[in-house]
Amino acid sequence: MSEPEETHTEPFPRGARTQTLSDRIGDRLIVAIAIGEYLPGVQLSPERELAAALGVGRVTVRAAIARLVDLGLLQKRRGRNGGTFVIGSDAVRAEPEIAQVLEAARAQLLDQYEAESWMHGAVAAAAAQRHTGSDRQALLLRLEEFRAAGSGPEAQAADELLHETIARAARSPALRDSLLALERRIHVRAPLHPWGTEATWQDMERRALRDHERLVEAILARDVAAAHEIGRLHARINIEHIEAVHVQIRTDADRARTA
């Protein structure tokens, strides 16, 4: 079977540097790890699936993964439970590369997240207007699942299910598909949302729970305006993630220079 045609990827410009396609895919993976799309310990999808999701060939993905293994961000494990696993974004030898990639990506990410926040607001507003009785039950169930989820990957997965349920409750496949297409422009694991760094998980999750409770309440009350605003502001957590990571990396770099 032939490799898929290499059709698309959203580049993060690096000034005068000429980037290969594998460089661009590697940059996307670096950003995904740095902002918590991929959390420590998570296994990457098989190369074929990742290549299909990114619209490139397996050779390109393999080269990008090899670069991140060299940086200490990923680890290859062999055997029955083998695969490629995320180590985290705190590998010392990866810090300069992460800083460079995030600096190049920052403006594009902020624009992306701003657009996503408005789209999430629109989806929430439609859900407030159009949800059915079965949607109501599903929303309450997903909210309870998020409330009971453990910190980190479990809460991230529960968050994804809740937002997918809100999108279904909007009863507009076109609106739901538009949101997903927007998220996939940059996010490797869309519709899974970035989760920040491990140090910030618990505080962010407590805030997200409060937002989720208010958002579900507004949707079920058919308060379209409130659902739109809560949904929009809640999605801006992603902007805070990228800014927090940006500040942390600059702080670490300054500390290293003065050590």
TIVEX-649513 format. One record per residue (C-alpha): chain; x, y, z. Coordinates in nm, 4 decimals, m for minus. Each point is the difference from the previous one (the first is absolute). Layout:
# residues N
+---+----------+----------+----------+
! c !       px !       py !       pz !
+---+----------+----------+----------+
! A !        X !        Y !        Z !
...
+---+----------+----------+----------+
***
This chain:
# residues 259
+---+----------+----------+----------+
! c !       px !       py !       pz !
+---+----------+----------+----------+
! A !   0.0000 !   0.0000 !   0.0000 !
! A !   0.1414 !   0.3393 !  m0.0960 !
! A !   0.0676 !   0.2794 !   0.2454 !
! A !  m0.2630 !   0.2758 !   0.0241 !
! A !   0.0770 !   0.3090 !  m0.2020 !
! A !   0.1608 !   0.2637 !   0.2198 !
! A !  m0.2695 !   0.2626 !  m0.0188 !
! A !  m0.0034 !   0.2316 !   0.2971 !
! A !   0.1456 !   0.1134 !   0.3261 !
! A !  m0.0135 !   0.3325 !   0.1772 !
! A !   0.3568 !   0.1400 !   0.0094 !
! A !   0.1444 !   0.1976 !   0.2891 !
! A !   0.2415 !   0.2372 !  m0.1812 !
! A !   0.3616 !   0.0047 !   0.1199 !
! A !   0.1254 !   0.3204 !  m0.1582 !
! A !   0.2631 !  m0.0593 !  m0.2624 !
! A !   0.0384 !  m0.3683 !   0.0807 !
! A !  m0.1050 !  m0.2355 !  m0.2798 !
! A !  m0.2216 !  m0.2714 !   0.1446 !
! A !  m0.0605 !  m0.3453 !  m0.1376 !
! A !  m0.3416 !  m0.1566 !   0.0354 !
! A !   0.1317 !  m0.2234 !   0.2786 !
! A !   0.1258 !   0.3152 !   0.1793 !
! A !  m0.3496 !   0.1458 !  m0.0184 !
! A !  m0.1624 !  m0.3170 !   0.1300 !
! A !   0.2610 !  m0.0190 !   0.2740 !
! A !  m0.0804 !   0.3582 !   0.0998 !
! A !  m0.3695 !  m0.0868 !   0.0240 !
! A !   0.0818 !  m0.2930 !   0.2264 !
! A !   0.2291 !   0.2167 !   0.2154 !
! A !  m0.2798 !   0.2538 !   0.0449 !
! A !  m0.2498 !  m0.2787 !   0.0762 !
! A !   0.2252 !  m0.1314 !   0.2777 !
! A !   0.0889 !   0.3444 !   0.1369 !
! A !  m0.3624 !   0.1140 !   0.0396 !
! A !  m0.1292 !  m0.3339 !   0.1244 !
! A !  m0.1850 !  m0.1512 !  m0.2928 !
! A !   0.2240 !  m0.2982 !   0.0655 !
! A !   0.0469 !  m0.0525 !   0.3725 !
! A !   0.2948 !  m0.1863 !   0.1565 !
! A !  m0.0359 !  m0.3761 !  m0.0336 !
! A !  m0.2444 !   0.0165 !  m0.2914 !
! A !   0.0706 !  m0.2279 !  m0.2954 !
! A !   0.0045 !   0.1523 !  m0.3478 !
! A !  m0.2301 !  m0.1488 !  m0.2609 !
! A !   0.1647 !  m0.2442 !  m0.2424 !
! A !   0.2000 !   0.1701 !  m0.2748 !
! A !  m0.2571 !  m0.0860 !  m0.2672 !
! A !  m0.2857 !   0.1578 !   0.1988 !
! A !   0.2027 !   0.3074 !   0.0897 !
! A !   0.1073 !   0.0429 !  m0.3624 !
! A !  m0.3610 !  m0.0229 !  m0.1193 !
! A !  m0.1159 !   0.2539 !   0.2609 !
! A !   0.2725 !   0.2457 !  m0.1021 !
! A !  m0.0355 !  m0.0567 !  m0.3730 !
! A !   0.3602 !  m0.1105 !  m0.0524 !
! A !   0.1887 !  m0.3210 !  m0.0679 !
! A !   0.1315 !  m0.2423 !   0.2609 !
! A !   0.3610 !   0.0802 !  m0.0903 !
! A !  m0.0637 !   0.3645 !   0.0922 !
! A !  m0.1584 !  m0.0958 !   0.3317 !
! A !   0.2821 !  m0.2450 !   0.0758 !
! A !   0.2614 !   0.2704 !  m0.0537 !
! A !  m0.1904 !   0.2464 !   0.2202 !
! A !  m0.0327 !  m0.2564 !   0.2786 !
! A !   0.3711 !  m0.0830 !  m0.0204 !
! A !   0.0794 !   0.3679 !   0.0544 !
! A !  m0.2152 !   0.0124 !   0.3156 !
! A !   0.1563 !  m0.3221 !   0.1284 !
! A !   0.3427 !   0.1632 !  m0.0402 !
! A !  m0.1268 !   0.3034 !   0.1925 !
! A !  m0.1198 !  m0.2197 !   0.2857 !
! A !  m0.3676 !   0.0849 !  m0.0426 !
! A !  m0.1006 !  m0.3461 !  m0.1239 !
! A !   0.1166 !  m0.3507 !   0.0825 !
! A !  m0.0147 !  m0.3129 !  m0.2116 !
! A !  m0.0894 !  m0.3183 !   0.1883 !
! A !   0.0240 !  m0.3467 !  m0.1439 !
! A !  m0.1858 !  m0.3172 !   0.0806 !
! A !  m0.3619 !  m0.0987 !   0.0394 !
! A !  m0.0999 !   0.3337 !   0.1532 !
! A !   0.2414 !   0.2008 !  m0.2096 !
! A !  m0.0529 !   0.3157 !  m0.1997 !
! A !   0.0927 !   0.3665 !   0.0158 !
! A !  m0.0743 !   0.1724 !   0.3305 !
! A !   0.0071 !   0.3609 !   0.1176 !
! A !   0.2602 !   0.0722 !   0.2657 !
! A !  m0.1027 !   0.3623 !   0.0517 !
! A !   0.1033 !   0.3530 !  m0.0867 !
! A !   0.2672 !   0.0392 !   0.2701 !
! A !   0.2872 !  m0.1783 !  m0.1715 !
! A !   0.2959 !   0.2346 !   0.0580 !
! A !   0.1541 !  m0.0496 !  m0.3431 !
! A !  m0.3362 !   0.0761 !  m0.1637 !
! A !  m0.0522 !   0.3379 !   0.1679 !
! A !   0.1710 !   0.2180 !  m0.2667 !
! A !  m0.1888 !  m0.1791 !  m0.2780 !
! A !  m0.3347 !   0.0308 !   0.1808 !
! A !   0.0631 !   0.3691 !   0.0628 !
! A !   0.0821 !   0.0620 !  m0.3667 !
! A !  m0.3010 !  m0.1908 !  m0.1285 !
! A !  m0.2443 !   0.1650 !   0.2412 !
! A !   0.1360 !   0.3457 !  m0.0762 !
! A !  m0.0605 !  m0.0614 !  m0.3701 !
! A !  m0.3440 !  m0.1528 !   0.0631 !
! A !  m0.1289 !   0.2418 !   0.2636 !
! A !  m0.1801 !   0.2547 !  m0.2210 !
! A !  m0.1583 !  m0.2730 !  m0.2111 !
! A !  m0.1124 !  m0.1952 !   0.3063 !
! A !  m0.1541 !   0.3056 !   0.1655 !
! A !  m0.1945 !   0.0811 !  m0.3167 !
! A !  m0.1114 !  m0.3628 !  m0.0241 !
! A !  m0.1161 !  m0.0130 !   0.3614 !
! A !  m0.1874 !   0.3285 !  m0.0317 !
! A !  m0.1893 !  m0.1378 !  m0.3000 !
! A !  m0.0703 !  m0.3245 !   0.1850 !
! A !  m0.1411 !   0.1889 !   0.2986 !
! A !  m0.2593 !   0.1757 !  m0.2161 !
! A !  m0.0908 !  m0.3263 !  m0.1708 !
! A !  m0.0457 !  m0.1757 !   0.3344 !
! A !  m0.2257 !   0.2842 !   0.1060 !
! A !  m0.2121 !  m0.0450 !  m0.3122 !
! A !  m0.0257 !  m0.3757 !   0.0575 !
! A !  m0.1049 !   0.0499 !   0.3614 !
! A !  m0.2622 !   0.2567 !  m0.1041 !
! A !  m0.1444 !  m0.2401 !  m0.2578 !
! A !  m0.0079 !  m0.2768 !   0.2621 !
! A !  m0.1938 !   0.2281 !   0.2344 !
! A !  m0.2564 !   0.0638 !  m0.2690 !
! A !  m0.0270 !  m0.3467 !  m0.1563 !
! A !   0.0784 !  m0.2695 !   0.2576 !
! A !  m0.2453 !  m0.2844 !   0.0563 !
! A !  m0.0961 !  m0.2056 !   0.3024 !
! A !   0.2582 !  m0.2659 !  m0.0858 !
! A !   0.2667 !   0.2705 !  m0.0331 !
! A !  m0.0917 !   0.1248 !   0.3461 !
! A !   0.0616 !  m0.3424 !   0.1520 !
! A !   0.3271 !  m0.0413 !  m0.1902 !
! A !   0.1276 !   0.3427 !   0.1075 !
! A !  m0.0709 !  m0.0698 !   0.3673 !
! A !   0.1733 !  m0.3395 !  m0.0288 !
! A !   0.3099 !   0.1466 !  m0.1666 !
! A !   0.0170 !   0.2772 !   0.2579 !
! A !  m0.0071 !  m0.2569 !   0.2805 !
! A !   0.2714 !  m0.2023 !  m0.1752 !
! A !   0.2226 !   0.3066 !  m0.0168 !
! A !  m0.0666 !   0.0723 !   0.3659 !
! A !   0.1063 !  m0.3544 !   0.0943 !
! A !   0.3026 !  m0.0214 !  m0.2335 !
! A !   0.3549 !  m0.0192 !   0.1286 !
! A !   0.2437 !   0.2807 !  m0.0734 !
! A !   0.1864 !   0.0083 !  m0.3295 !
! A !  m0.0765 !  m0.2450 !  m0.2824 !
! A !  m0.3255 !  m0.1232 !   0.1541 !
! A !  m0.1366 !   0.3529 !   0.0432 !
! A !   0.1185 !   0.0927 !  m0.3502 !
! A !  m0.1915 !  m0.2928 !  m0.1493 !
! A !  m0.3116 !   0.0854 !   0.2023 !
! A !   0.0229 !   0.3607 !  m0.1192 !
! A !   0.0112 !  m0.1177 !  m0.3619 !
! A !  m0.3144 !  m0.2100 !   0.0483 !
! A !  m0.1874 !   0.2892 !   0.1623 !
! A !   0.0850 !   0.2414 !  m0.2820 !
! A !  m0.0901 !  m0.2591 !  m0.2635 !
! A !  m0.3370 !  m0.0415 !   0.1750 !
! A !  m0.0547 !   0.3771 !  m0.0078 !
! A !   0.0829 !  m0.0006 !  m0.3727 !
! A !  m0.2518 !  m0.2782 !  m0.0628 !
! A !  m0.2611 !   0.1873 !   0.2039 !
! A !   0.0396 !   0.2940 !  m0.2396 !
! A !  m0.1845 !  m0.2195 !  m0.2555 !
! A !   0.2001 !   0.1499 !  m0.2856 !
! A !   0.2430 !  m0.2362 !  m0.1753 !
! A !   0.1335 !   0.2938 !  m0.2026 !
! A !   0.0819 !   0.1998 !   0.3127 !
! A !   0.1524 !  m0.3023 !   0.1738 !
! A !   0.2109 !  m0.0893 !  m0.3039 !
! A !   0.1148 !   0.3613 !  m0.0391 !
! A !   0.1270 !   0.0048 !   0.3583 !
! A !   0.1837 !  m0.3286 !  m0.0452 !
! A !   0.1559 !   0.1158 !  m0.3281 !
! A !   0.1200 !   0.3188 !   0.1689 !
! A !   0.1538 !  m0.1917 !   0.2889 !
! A !   0.1758 !  m0.2406 !  m0.2353 !
! A !   0.1809 !   0.2841 !  m0.1786 !
! A !   0.2599 !  m0.0013 !   0.2785 !
! A !  m0.0881 !  m0.2526 !   0.2704 !
! A !   0.1438 !  m0.3452 !  m0.0575 !
! A !  m0.2514 !  m0.1730 !   0.2298 !
! A !  m0.3155 !   0.2016 !  m0.0710 !
! A !  m0.2656 !  m0.0060 !   0.1346 !
! A !   0.2061 !  m0.0744 !   0.3148 !
! A !   0.0861 !   0.3340 !   0.1614 !
! A !   0.3395 !   0.1202 !   0.1291 !
! A !   0.0446 !  m0.0587 !   0.3712 !
! A !   0.2974 !   0.2185 !   0.0907 !
! A !   0.2929 !  m0.1117 !   0.2129 !
! A !  m0.0229 !  m0.2528 !   0.2810 !
! A !   0.0648 !   0.2726 !   0.2587 !
! A !  m0.3188 !   0.1820 !  m0.1036 !
! A !  m0.2355 !  m0.2948 !  m0.0546 !
! A !  m0.1885 !   0.0012 !   0.3279 !
! A !  m0.0643 !   0.3752 !   0.0163 !
! A !  m0.1117 !   0.0026 !  m0.3635 !
! A !  m0.2259 !  m0.3035 !   0.0520 !
! A !  m0.1745 !   0.1631 !   0.2958 !
! A !  m0.0622 !   0.3077 !  m0.2105 !
! A !  m0.1152 !  m0.2125 !  m0.2948 !
! A !  m0.2477 !  m0.1802 !   0.2245 !
! A !  m0.1518 !   0.3314 !   0.1088 !
! A !  m0.0229 !   0.1072 !  m0.3635 !
! A !  m0.1545 !  m0.3318 !  m0.1018 !
! A !  m0.2617 !   0.0215 !   0.2733 !
! A !  m0.0991 !   0.3521 !  m0.1034 !
! A !   0.0063 !  m0.0904 !  m0.3686 !
! A !  m0.2211 !  m0.3060 !   0.0365 !
! A !  m0.2370 !   0.1955 !   0.2251 !
! A !  m0.0320 !   0.2759 !  m0.2628 !
! A !  m0.0569 !  m0.2502 !  m0.2805 !
! A !  m0.2665 !  m0.1898 !   0.1912 !
! A !  m0.1698 !   0.3283 !   0.0971 !
! A !  m0.0059 !   0.0923 !  m0.3719 !
! A !   0.1847 !   0.3224 !   0.0823 !
! A !   0.1568 !   0.0525 !  m0.3416 !
! A !   0.1918 !   0.3184 !   0.0835 !
! A !   0.1494 !  m0.1407 !   0.3204 !
! A !   0.0943 !  m0.3287 !  m0.1664 !
! A !   0.1792 !   0.1879 !  m0.2783 !
! A !   0.2008 !   0.2185 !   0.2375 !
! A !   0.0895 !  m0.2788 !   0.2440 !
! A !   0.0995 !  m0.2309 !  m0.2836 !
! A !   0.2147 !   0.2693 !  m0.1626 !
! A !   0.1792 !   0.0981 !   0.3194 !
! A !   0.0520 !  m0.3615 !   0.1035 !
! A !   0.1739 !  m0.0790 !  m0.3297 !
! A !   0.2441 !   0.2857 !   0.0626 !
! A !   0.1722 !  m0.2217 !   0.2568 !
! A !   0.2050 !  m0.1141 !  m0.2996 !
! A !   0.1365 !   0.3529 !  m0.0368 !
! A !   0.1063 !  m0.0054 !   0.3629 !
! A !   0.1777 !  m0.3332 !  m0.0578 !
! A !   0.2180 !   0.1300 !  m0.2805 !
! A !   0.0787 !   0.3226 !   0.1854 !
! A !   0.0880 !  m0.1893 !   0.3195 !
! A !   0.2302 !  m0.2381 !  m0.1867 !
! A !   0.1585 !   0.2937 !  m0.1835 !
! A !   0.0714 !   0.1797 !   0.3295 !
! A !   0.1342 !  m0.3169 !   0.1633 !
! A !   0.2411 !  m0.0724 !  m0.2827 !
! A !   0.1323 !   0.3566 !   0.0005 !
! A !   0.0411 !  m0.0173 !   0.3781 !
! A !   0.1893 !  m0.3292 !  m0.0233 !
! A !   0.2230 !   0.1416 !  m0.2752 !
! A !   0.0793 !   0.3105 !   0.2066 !
! A !   0.0777 !  m0.2179 !   0.3016 !
! A !   0.2309 !  m0.2190 !  m0.2049 !
! A !   0.1906 !   0.3022 !  m0.1346 !
! A !   0.0591 !   0.1402 !   0.3476 !
! A !   0.0854 !  m0.3327 !   0.1666 !
+---+----------+----------+----------+
***
